[in-house]
Amino acid sequence: MDENQSLDFSFLNDAVFEPLRSQEEINPKVFRTLNLEDKTPETNWVRVQYAYEVMRDNIHGASVFPGAVAAILRSRAWEGYEYRGEIVKTTFREFVTAQPPRGLGTTIDTLVQLCKKYPAVVEAIDQLLKEESSHGGDRKSEKIKLYNIQLDSTNSKKAPSGTSLQRSLRRLRNLAAVDEKARELREKVLRGEMSASRALKELGKQKVRYAVEATPESIAEFAKKRLSKQGLRKLKNLLE
């Protein structure tokens, strides 16, 4: 087993694949896509084809496409699929952005947006990108590796990128490593039983945001309601 195959994507379960399973009688590619024990290059190529076709044609996209992506993730299809007699091996990021038919021809951000109704799929994508970043991106190319190192040193102080859902899932992942309640709530999120933001709120880790009209009167009224006397004095000092 390759060292990159350490991630456990078993949380990509029936809830994710069920909409896809409903298409088995319509499209023979679905059966091979869902046969997760078959990770041969030929079957991985079927998975790649099917995922792109669903995305391109927007066939049941919101429900079926995430399942097709999950099948690619579970099989790690980008690490070996047959295209015109050639076995293609690449990184996940390069596979996503590669022009069809060799890849999905999209961006990571778009992929995440298309899968956002299934937090488990977004979580798997995020974990995988983190894994690839820790290995310096494309290890087959020294030029790319050097470029990635330069980027890492330049942007080392930047906040983690991604959507608000990705950031919430990361926080839950970190909390679940040390807290039993967080672990239970994270499992519910990955099963689609609750949102990541709600889980963080239950853990007291979600910042509460308020909408206040940008007028002196509204801001003053809000401050009087929400701040302590000490907080009001500090605010007054800051404004002077």
C-alpha positions in Angstrom: 0.0 0.0 0.0 1.3 3.4 -0.9 2.1 5.8 2.0 -0.5 8.2 0.7 -3.3 5.6 1.4 -3.3 6.2 5.1 -6.6 8.3 5.2 -9.7 6.5 6.3 -12.7 7.5 4.2 -15.1 4.9 5.6 -17.3 7.8 6.7 -18.2 8.1 3.0 -21.1 5.6 3.6 -24.5 4.7 2.2 -26.0 8.1 3.0 -23.6 9.6 0.4 -24.0 6.8 -2.2 -27.8 6.3 -2.0 -28.8 8.9 -4.6 -26.1 7.4 -6.9 -27.3 3.9 -6.3 -30.8 4.8 -7.6 -29.2 5.3 -11.1 -27.8 1.8 -11.4 -30.6 0.6 -13.7 -30.3 3.6 -15.9 -26.6 3.8 -16.5 -24.3 0.7 -16.4 -21.3 2.9 -15.4 -23.0 3.4 -12.0 -22.6 -0.2 -11.1 -18.9 -0.2 -11.7 -18.5 3.1 -10.0 -20.1 1.8 -6.9 -18.1 -1.5 -6.9 -15.6 0.0 -4.4 -13.7 -3.3 -4.1 -12.7 -3.0 -7.7 -9.8 -0.4 -7.9 -8.4 -1.5 -11.2 -7.3 1.2 -13.6 -10.1 0.2 -16.0 -12.8 0.7 -13.4 -11.2 3.8 -12.1 -11.5 5.2 -15.6 -15.2 4.4 -15.6 -15.5 6.4 -12.3 -13.6 9.4 -13.8 -15.8 9.3 -16.9 -19.1 9.1 -15.0 -18.3 11.9 -12.5 -17.4 14.2 -15.4 -20.5 13.3 -17.4 -22.8 14.0 -14.4 -21.1 17.3 -13.7 -21.0 18.4 -17.3 -24.7 17.5 -18.1 -25.9 18.4 -14.6 -27.8 15.1 -14.4 -29.3 15.0 -10.9 -26.2 17.0 -10.0 -26.9 18.1 -6.5 -27.6 14.6 -5.2 -25.7 12.2 -7.6 -22.5 14.1 -8.3 -21.2 14.0 -4.7 -21.6 10.2 -4.7 -19.6 10.0 -7.8 -16.9 12.1 -6.3 -17.0 9.9 -3.1 -16.5 6.8 -5.2 -13.4 8.4 -6.7 -12.1 9.3 -3.2 -12.7 5.9 -1.8 -10.9 4.2 -4.7 -8.2 6.9 -5.0 -8.9 6.7 -8.7 -6.5 9.5 -9.6 -3.6 7.3 -8.5 -4.2 4.9 -11.4 -6.7 5.0 -14.2 -6.4 3.9 -17.7 -6.7 6.4 -20.5 -6.1 5.3 -24.1 -3.8 2.5 -23.0 -1.8 4.7 -20.6 -2.0 4.4 -16.8 -2.4 7.9 -15.5 -1.1 8.7 -12.0 -1.4 12.2 -10.6 -2.3 14.1 -7.5 -6.0 14.8 -6.6 -5.6 18.5 -7.1 -4.2 18.0 -10.6 -6.8 15.5 -11.4 -9.6 17.9 -10.5 -8.2 20.7 -12.6 -7.0 18.6 -15.6 -9.0 19.1 -18.7 -11.5 16.4 -19.6 -11.4 13.6 -20.3 -8.2 13.2 -18.2 -9.8 15.1 -15.3 -12.8 17.0 -14.1 -11.8 20.3 -15.6 -12.9 22.4 -12.7 -11.5 24.0 -9.6 -11.3 22.8 -6.0 -13.6 25.6 -4.9 -16.2 24.7 -7.5 -15.9 21.0 -6.5 -16.5 21.8 -2.9 -19.5 24.0 -3.7 -21.0 21.1 -5.8 -20.6 18.7 -2.9 -21.6 21.0 0.0 -24.9 19.2 0.7 -22.8 16.2 1.8 -20.3 17.4 4.5 -18.7 14.0 4.5 -17.5 14.5 0.9 -16.2 18.0 1.7 -14.4 16.6 4.7 -12.7 13.9 2.7 -11.7 16.4 0.0 -10.3 18.7 2.7 -8.3 15.9 4.4 -6.9 14.8 1.1 -5.7 18.3 0.2 -4.1 18.6 3.6 -2.3 15.3 3.0 -1.1 16.3 -0.4 0.2 19.7 0.9 2.1 17.9 3.6 3.9 15.9 0.9 4.8 19.0 -1.1 2.2 18.6 -3.8 3.3 16.7 -6.9 6.2 14.6 -5.7 7.0 13.6 -9.3 8.1 17.1 -10.2 11.1 18.7 -8.4 10.2 22.0 -10.0 6.7 21.9 -8.7 7.9 20.7 -5.3 10.3 23.7 -5.0 7.6 26.1 -6.1 5.3 24.7 -3.4 8.0 25.1 -0.7 8.4 28.7 -1.7 4.7 29.3 -1.6 4.5 27.7 1.9 7.2 29.9 3.3 5.7 33.0 1.7 2.1 32.3 3.0 2.9 30.5 6.2 1.2 33.1 8.3 -2.0 33.2 6.2 -5.2 31.7 7.6 -6.3 28.3 6.2 -8.1 28.7 2.9 -11.4 27.3 1.9 -15.1 27.8 2.4 -16.8 28.5 5.8 -18.0 24.8 5.7 -14.4 23.6 5.2 -13.2 25.8 8.1 -16.0 24.5 10.4 -15.2 20.9 9.5 -11.5 21.5 10.3 -12.4 22.9 13.7 -14.6 20.0 14.4 -11.9 17.5 13.3 -9.4 19.1 15.7 -11.8 19.2 18.6 -12.9 15.6 18.0 -9.3 14.5 18.5 -9.4 15.6 22.1 -13.1 15.8 23.1 -15.6 13.0 23.2 -18.7 15.2 22.7 -17.0 16.9 19.7 -16.3 13.4 18.3 -20.0 12.4 18.6 -21.2 15.7 17.1 -18.7 15.4 14.2 -20.0 11.9 13.4 -23.6 13.4 13.2 -22.3 16.1 10.9 -20.6 13.6 8.6 -23.8 11.5 8.5 -25.8 14.6 7.5 -27.8 14.7 10.7 -26.8 18.2 11.7 -24.8 21.2 10.3 -21.2 21.8 11.2 -22.1 25.3 12.5 -24.8 23.9 14.8 -22.3 21.4 16.1 -19.8 24.1 16.9 -22.5 26.2 18.6 -23.4 23.2 20.8 -19.7 23.0 21.8 -19.6 26.7 22.5 -17.0 27.2 19.8 -19.0 29.1 17.2 -18.7 32.9 17.3 -22.1 34.6 17.4 -22.4 37.4 14.9 -24.9 40.3 15.0 -26.3 42.5 12.3 -26.2 46.2 13.3 -27.2 49.1 11.2 -24.2 51.3 10.6 -25.5 54.4 12.4 -24.2 56.0 15.6 -27.6 55.5 17.3 -27.9 51.8 16.4 -24.3 51.0 17.4 -24.7 52.8 20.7 -28.0 51.0 21.5 -26.4 47.7 20.6 -23.3 48.4 22.8 -25.5 49.3 25.8 -27.4 46.0 25.5 -24.4 43.7 24.9 -21.4 45.2 26.7 -20.7 45.4 30.4 -19.9 48.7 32.1 -16.2 47.9 31.8 -16.7 47.1 28.1 -18.5 50.4 27.6 -15.7 52.3 29.3 -13.2 50.6 27.1 -15.2 51.3 24.0 -15.5 55.0 25.0 -11.7 55.2 25.4 -11.1 53.6 22.0 -13.4 56.2 20.3 -11.8 59.2 21.9 
